[in-house]
Amino acid sequence: MRKTGAGMQAATQSLKASLDEAVSKGLFGLQLEARLVLGEVEMSGTNPAVGRSRLVALEKDADAKGFALIAHKARAAIKN
Protein backbone atom coordinates (compact mmCIF):
# COMPACT_ATOMS: atom_id res chain seq x y z
CA MET A 1 0.00 0.00 0.00
CA ARG A 2 1.35 3.42 -0.95
CA LYS A 3 1.14 6.15 1.65
CA THR A 4 0.59 9.76 0.71
CA GLY A 5 -0.30 13.00 2.35
CA ALA A 6 1.03 15.62 4.68
CA GLY A 7 2.45 13.10 7.16
CA MET A 8 4.59 11.43 4.54
CA GLN A 9 5.78 14.79 3.22
CA ALA A 10 6.66 15.96 6.75
CA ALA A 11 8.58 12.73 7.40
CA THR A 12 10.53 13.14 4.16
CA GLN A 13 11.40 16.75 4.96
CA SER A 14 12.51 15.82 8.47
CA LEU A 15 14.70 13.00 7.17
CA LYS A 16 16.27 15.28 4.56
CA ALA A 17 17.05 17.83 7.28
CA SER A 18 18.61 15.08 9.42
CA LEU A 19 20.67 13.92 6.45
CA ASP A 20 21.87 17.46 5.75
CA GLU A 21 22.90 17.88 9.39
CA ALA A 22 24.78 14.56 9.42
CA VAL A 23 26.58 15.58 6.23
CA SER A 24 27.52 19.00 7.61
CA LYS A 25 28.91 17.42 10.79
CA GLY A 26 30.76 14.65 8.95
CA LEU A 27 28.84 11.85 10.64
CA PHE A 28 29.10 9.21 7.93
CA GLY A 29 27.32 6.41 9.81
CA LEU A 30 24.35 8.65 10.54
CA GLN A 31 24.31 9.79 6.92
CA LEU A 32 23.94 6.18 5.85
CA GLU A 33 21.16 5.55 8.38
CA ALA A 34 19.27 8.65 7.26
CA ARG A 35 19.65 7.68 3.60
CA LEU A 36 18.34 4.20 4.37
CA VAL A 37 15.22 5.41 6.14
CA LEU A 38 14.63 8.14 3.56
CA GLY A 39 14.88 5.59 0.75
CA GLU A 40 12.46 3.28 2.53
CA VAL A 41 9.97 6.13 3.05
CA GLU A 42 10.25 7.16 -0.59
CA MET A 43 9.76 3.55 -1.73
CA SER A 44 6.55 3.28 0.27
CA GLY A 45 5.26 6.70 -0.74
CA THR A 46 4.70 8.45 -4.01
CA ASN A 47 8.35 8.32 -5.18
CA PRO A 48 9.31 4.64 -5.40
CA ALA A 49 11.71 5.26 -8.31
CA VAL A 50 13.53 7.96 -6.34
CA GLY A 51 13.64 5.72 -3.27
CA ARG A 52 15.01 2.80 -5.27
CA SER A 53 17.69 4.98 -6.82
CA ARG A 54 18.67 6.31 -3.39
CA LEU A 55 18.87 2.77 -1.97
CA VAL A 56 20.96 1.46 -4.88
CA ALA A 57 23.48 4.29 -4.37
CA LEU A 58 23.42 3.72 -0.62
CA GLU A 59 24.16 0.02 -1.02
CA LYS A 60 27.19 0.81 -3.17
CA ASP A 61 28.50 3.51 -0.80
CA ALA A 62 27.97 1.41 2.32
CA ASP A 63 29.73 -1.59 0.78
CA ALA A 64 32.66 0.58 -0.31
CA LYS A 65 33.16 1.94 3.22
CA GLY A 66 32.69 -1.38 5.05
CA PHE A 67 29.19 -0.79 6.40
CA ALA A 68 27.96 -4.29 5.54
CA LEU A 69 24.81 -4.19 7.67
CA ILE A 70 23.57 -0.96 6.07
CA ALA A 71 24.37 -2.36 2.61
CA HIS A 72 22.42 -5.51 3.47
CA LYS A 73 19.44 -3.48 4.71
CA ALA A 74 19.48 -1.37 1.54
CA ARG A 75 19.50 -4.53 -0.63
CA ALA A 76 16.58 -5.94 1.35
CA ALA A 77 14.61 -2.70 1.01
CA ILE A 78 15.18 -2.67 -2.75
CA LYS A 79 13.75 -6.19 -3.04
CA ASN A 80 10.61 -5.39 -1.06
C-alpha positions as CSV (number, residue, x, y, z in Angstrom):
1,M,0.0,0.0,0.0
2,R,1.4,3.4,-0.9
3,K,1.1,6.1,1.6
4,T,0.6,9.8,0.7
5,G,-0.3,13.0,2.3
6,A,1.0,15.6,4.7
7,G,2.4,13.1,7.2
8,M,4.6,11.4,4.5
9,Q,5.8,14.8,3.2
10,A,6.7,16.0,6.7
11,A,8.6,12.7,7.4
12,T,10.5,13.1,4.2
13,Q,11.4,16.7,5.0
14,S,12.5,15.8,8.5
15,L,14.7,13.0,7.2
16,K,16.3,15.3,4.6
17,A,17.1,17.8,7.3
18,S,18.6,15.1,9.4
19,L,20.7,13.9,6.5
20,D,21.9,17.5,5.7
21,E,22.9,17.9,9.4
22,A,24.8,14.6,9.4
23,V,26.6,15.6,6.2
24,S,27.5,19.0,7.6
25,K,28.9,17.4,10.8
26,G,30.8,14.7,9.0
27,L,28.8,11.9,10.6
28,F,29.1,9.2,7.9
29,G,27.3,6.4,9.8
30,L,24.3,8.7,10.5
31,Q,24.3,9.8,6.9
32,L,23.9,6.2,5.9
33,E,21.2,5.6,8.4
34,A,19.3,8.7,7.3
35,R,19.6,7.7,3.6
36,L,18.3,4.2,4.4
37,V,15.2,5.4,6.1
38,L,14.6,8.1,3.6
39,G,14.9,5.6,0.8
40,E,12.5,3.3,2.5
41,V,10.0,6.1,3.0
42,E,10.2,7.2,-0.6
43,M,9.8,3.5,-1.7
44,S,6.5,3.3,0.3
45,G,5.3,6.7,-0.7
46,T,4.7,8.5,-4.0
47,N,8.3,8.3,-5.2
48,P,9.3,4.6,-5.4
49,A,11.7,5.3,-8.3
50,V,13.5,8.0,-6.3
51,G,13.6,5.7,-3.3
52,R,15.0,2.8,-5.3
53,S,17.7,5.0,-6.8
54,R,18.7,6.3,-3.4
55,L,18.9,2.8,-2.0
56,V,21.0,1.5,-4.9
57,A,23.5,4.3,-4.4
58,L,23.4,3.7,-0.6
59,E,24.2,0.0,-1.0
60,K,27.2,0.8,-3.2
61,D,28.5,3.5,-0.8
62,A,28.0,1.4,2.3
63,D,29.7,-1.6,0.8
64,A,32.7,0.6,-0.3
65,K,33.2,1.9,3.2
66,G,32.7,-1.4,5.0
67,F,29.2,-0.8,6.4
68,A,28.0,-4.3,5.5
69,L,24.8,-4.2,7.7
70,I,23.6,-1.0,6.1
71,A,24.4,-2.4,2.6
72,H,22.4,-5.5,3.5
73,K,19.4,-3.5,4.7
74,A,19.5,-1.4,1.5
75,R,19.5,-4.5,-0.6
76,A,16.6,-5.9,1.4
77,A,14.6,-2.7,1.0
78,I,15.2,-2.7,-2.7
79,K,13.7,-6.2,-3.0
80,N,10.6,-5.4,-1.1
